[in-house]
């Protein structure tokens, strides 16, 4: 109680000085408690930028305008790497197909699949009967084919089938209705594939019609699942090997485009692409379009680094300002300290009393500042920050008081300041 009475009398004699300490501690507390909110909001903006901005990429041919050819195994490695949230590619080959009317005229209206196959083989040997040519494209999903997406309202589906059919490996196709086939029909296709040595391999495979479309698409006449295309190439290769000719039906991909799954891992992705041999200056390589992301996150990251760097600086400033204020207050009390020394008090006793005065005033200011912040934003209150503010100010005040009370008593009394 005696100590509190002394502090109260001291505050009454120096109201302006005590008020200055109180206001400083309160202002410093409010600022340093709200400051982490600035950092958190900047981090949230940075996270939002990384998550909302899409970084896309594609494989290109740096030496020509032709689309690069990607081996099927490398494509599967890329797709399963975990770096892409979505990707698309396609496989294609040329086919010959007899319209349904012609095939029925040869095989009969109620012919089964085997009869239709024999009829097609016979028709291929007849020069007068010409088949229609077209391109068969293979996609891994309906959304990957922009042409189908554009006409999706004009597609007639077989019961039980929808856009997801291209995600599987069933031997089905979506075909133009110009050939006369209906959903549910099974069609024999004559397929020809050009090899690397420009030789041509041919074969027949059958696909069930899952859907037909009426619109005119110039790029292709039919679409099938890419997994089915891979399976057919593998089956054809196995058949040739069993016959002893060793021919391999190539399963290659084109038009590989992707969206990066985690933009924070861009540098890791680039290293991975280098390991895959897709990041050279020539030949087949990957192009990443991360310009928008870099232009957006660069200033945010710069601001975040500045805010985080200044946080420590502000705590140092609290100690420095505390030292400055305490030093000025202590200098004004030199005569009082001299009298206290003459009355028998030691330097340590005077230092402790002076520090108690500053500590109590700073504590009151911190509590008021914390209360003000609590009223504004309850989530911003952090006890640890309040403790650090109090510690920084007290350390500054301790240094200032010790520098003042160490002066000789007679020098203080002779001081005319």
Secondary structure, DSSP 8 states (H G I E B T S, - for coil): -HHHHHHHHHHHHTHHHHHHHHHHHHHHHHHHHHHHHHHHHHHHHHHHHHHHS--EEEEEETTSSS---EEHHHHHHHHTTS-EEEEEEEEEEEEEE--HHHHHHHH-TT--HHHHHHHHHHHHT-TTS--EEEEEEEESSGGG-HHHHHTGGGEEE-TT--GGGGGS--SEEEEEGGG---TT-EEEEEEEEE-TTS-EEEEEEEEEEEEEE-S--SS-SEEEEHHHHHHHHHHHHHHHHHHT-------EEEEEEEEES-GGGHHHHHHHHHHTT---SSSEEEEEE-HHHHHHHHHHHHHHHHHHHHHHHHHHHHHHHHHHHHHHHHHTTHHHHHHHHHTT--HHHHHHHHHHHHHHHHHHHHHHHHHHHHHH-GGG--HHHHHHHHHHHHHHHHHHHHHHHTS-HHHHHH---
